[in-house]
Amino acid sequence: MLLSLFCGAGGLDLGFEQAGFDVGLALDRKADSVKSYNLNRTNKAARVKDLAGVSVKDIDKLYGSTFRPTGVIGGPPCQSFSQANVNQRVGDIRTALPMTFADVVVALHARHPMDFFVMENVVGLTLKKHVATLDAVEVKLKQAGFEIARLMLNAKDYNTPQNRPRLFLVGVNRRRFPTVDPNTLVPPTSRTPTVRETIEKLGEPTHFARGVDMSSNPVHVNHWCMAPKSPKFHQDGGVKPGVKGRSFKMLEWDAPSIAVAYGHREVNVHPSGRRRLSVYEAMLLQGFPKMYKLEGTLSSQIDQVSEAVPPTLAYAVASTIMAALRPIALAKTG
């Protein structure tokens, strides 16, 4: 049974569920994300909770009894550490959230030893100006008894049509699994699907309009986007192939997508050059199943899909952890 922190719309959790893990409790401060998470699951384990300063007592109360998870997973908000964030603020509360994750892991582990943890974040957390935060998190978790690895993984190497490098901090209970080296986990597993394979055959999306009813969209309830208004969308309905500025980025048909992180200052342009990507197209490029649905406004859905961990990448991490730990755990209990 797992605890999920900063669960968002459930991308990381979905990968772990597909690998055979159960999530007993999932927490996030955004109500729409929690609604999306629960909409796609029968156990409806997600709860709205601001995790800044969350305690074990808070977690027990939300779970309904003393919670003894075998692992903790989560992706603390990463905008403060992103290389794309040129307006980083001193004192941004989000810089403390990786340590919040570590504090919860250590407190739960002290009460009832856990098998592992997985914390996902941007690779920018390893840069000189941020690495002190990562180092402090690692020290705390190593002292608690975990063998730790920094795994630099790219979603495109794990059946995901997207070039999305990410950091996974993986810790394994050193005493319980002394032969498991987390540095050897998660080798690349598959070819990279292309944008063409993933979204070419979809029909045109609905353009946002006040009061639009997306339930009648024949493709998917999340297949909508803002109408193209930028002068970069020419009257003939196209832009020059390969246009990739800081904010206005056009995808290529026969390559993986650029990182799905679009919204306020990011315009991910459909390979046709005629419009933005729809939310549903972005979901598919993130590796979400076709039937997965997001709740909330268009803006909220854009945030949810941009902040998600690709479920296909999460599955690659989760399945190798399951393969490494399960035989040892069964041998100890059998």
Secondary structure, 3 states (H helix, E strand, C coil): CEEEECCCCCHHHHHHHHCCCCEEEEEECCHHHHHHHHHCCCCCCEEECCCCCCCHHHHHHHHCCCCCCCEEEECCCCHHHCCCCCCCCCCCHHHHHHHHHHHHHHHHHHHCCCCEEEEEECHHHHCCCCHHHHHHHHHHHHHCCEEEEEEEEEHHHCCCCECCEEEEEEEEECCCCCCCCHHHCCCCCCCCCCHHHHHCCCCCCEECCCCCCHHHCCCCCCCEECCCCCCCCCCCCCCCCCCECCCEEECCCCCCECCCCCCCCCEEECCCCCCECCHHHHHHHCCCCCCCCCCCCHHHHHHHHHHCCCHHHHHHHHHHHHHHHHHHHHHHHC
